[in-house]
Amino acid sequence: MTRTRLTADIAVIGGGLGGIAAALAAADAGSSVVLTAAEPMIGGQVTSQLTAPLDEHPLVESAGVTATYRRFRDLVRAACGGAANPGEGWVSRLCFEPLVGLDVLEGMLEQHLAAGRIRLFTGHTPVRAVLGAGPDPRIEAVELQGPGGSLLVLSAGAFIDATETGDLLPLTGTAWVIGSEGTDAYGEPDAVPGPADPRAEQSFTWVAAVVREPHALPVGPAPESYARLRDSQPFSLDLDGWDGETHRYRFFHDGPDGKPPFWEYRRIRTAASGKPEAAVINWAGNDYSARGLVADPERATREARNLTLAFLHWLRTEVPRDPEDGQGPLGTGRGYPELRLAPELSGTPDGLAAAPYVRESRRLANPDPVTFHDLVAGPDGLARPVPDSVGIAWYHADLHPRVGHPRTVFSETAPFSIPARALVPADGVGPANLVMGAKNLAATQVAAAAYRLQPGEWAIGEAAGVIAAAAVAAAGSAPRHSVDSPAGTDSPAGSAPRHSVDSPAGTDSPAGPGTGAPTGRPASARGIVRDPGRLRAVQDALPARGAPIAWPEGAVAHPTVLPPAVSPAVPPLVPSSTEIPSA
């Protein structure tokens, strides 16, 4: 078994949007970074989960996102020939092919990767953490399992958990929560009634990439349990809306109530591209809520994939055809057999996403989490000010069915902030050198449902990267080195001394760019957040790199007076504070 030992200033575990934003921010600040992803590709929601149509707030084109996120959007549009909305999907102002997003994200990391400031490992899942001794232990190392059973052991001054389901929380003994806190806890109207219900995880979806060919294709046999799933889900183009109304849709044409076509909901490619139209399928029909992804990952994963295959079979064979489309190739007035799974768009062998679209993560269990009450509008139309804000975000509290609780929620919020205290464990909750970098922040289930979308996750990750870099700098950490251990020459897993996971004395390579033995104790992100002066430095550094920590005055009441966002025609790979426009 091959074991690789690496050290860096900061280890970012999780290669989704939060992890990428964190790695970029930390590397921009001068820290050495190791970035890992459990999936075979970076990008999370927009790539391995196929949710490339971006779920964003209504002011996204002019305010409310970081400059690096805006740069991501600009580069996607540039890669699509300058089209404002390449797929013309109606769910978002920007719908595009997931692999275009992957190319853009890899390009954003490219210069840091080439310089060795960021080292990237895909296909690596965290399996173990090593903590130091004492009453307030810090994380000293995280062990990840890679391809072929190989092991990667990371030592760092600070660790950022940017995984999709908060995987470092249980590994590090950090207190966490999943499911609903219940209305008894904070009086949130959209929590499940009564006491906490940890089983009530929000549903997830195994998204599929689908192409519409100009001719019918062989359908093949129905997936396992097709009839049961069709009738129990049930499969339908109609949706029971959060407004109490039934929203009626047709496939390729406007619905009877004027609703736009189902096919165009998350369309990612139009016929104008010169290729067949394509869409990603993320609908109530393949929204899996039978069991939780955290509670029962193996069975939930298997059943969710099968549910999506069953829904696609229904779309190809039994969905009612639009009246304008006639009886169709099957002669039944049902089904569109010209639809097919598109591996060339998913980057996978079967056209299904490489990973599930995750709506709920384990969440940091601090004693004062963000609640829905913190996200509602005040007199100025904005959520209440947050003195320790390190970012901003905005979306409805978007809760899909929860296990045992089928009601959907889409409750209005006001533009809100990201509190620094929600990103680091409180005393007695977890290690001081752990930072939340995705949807695992200290927030209730209802509140986290408003932070979880693409620009919110990016803003959380960017703030986490700046906080971690500040913590490492304060601890006096030096650049790090790496040692690759030949197969079979290392000690068995778990036998390394608890105080160190670096190479034995005398094996260090000479110091140079990106090398040198680590010095100083692990950093304290909690210390940065608690120290007013150091927190203020973080709050100054974020806007300096184009990451706002407060909403513009009048953002909601007078959105038309907001200055237009202007991005450079060719954004720099390593932006500086003078090269990034404020967003």
Secondary structure, 3 states (H helix, E strand, C coil): CCEEEEEEEEEEECCCHHHHHHHHHHHHCCCCEEEEECCCCCCHHHCCCCCCCCCCCCCCCCCCCCHHHHHHHHHHHHHCCCCCCCCCCCCCCCCCCHHHHHHHHHHHHHHHHHHCCEEEEECCEEEEEEECCCCCCCEEEEEEECHHHCEEEEEEEEEEECCCCCCHHHHCCCCEECCECCHHHHCCCCCCCCCCECCCCECEECCEEEEECCCCCCCCCCCCCHHHHHHHCCCCCCEECCCCCEECCCCCCCCCCCCCCCCCCCEEECHHHCCCCEEEECCHHHEECCCCCCCCHHHHHHHHHHHHHHHHHHHHHCCECCHHHCCCCCCCCECCCCEEECHHHHCCCCCECCCCECCCCCEECCCCCECHHHHCCCCCCCCCCCCCEEEEECCCEEECCECCECCCEEECCCCEEEEHHHCCCCCCCCCCCEEECCCCCCECHHHHHHHCCHHHHHHHHHHHHHHHHHHHHHHCCCCCCEEEECCCCCCCCCCCCCCCCCCCCCCCCCCCCCCCCCCCCCCCHHHHHHCHHHHHHHHHHHHHCCCCCCCCCCCCCCHHHCCCCCCCCCCCCCCCCCCCCCC
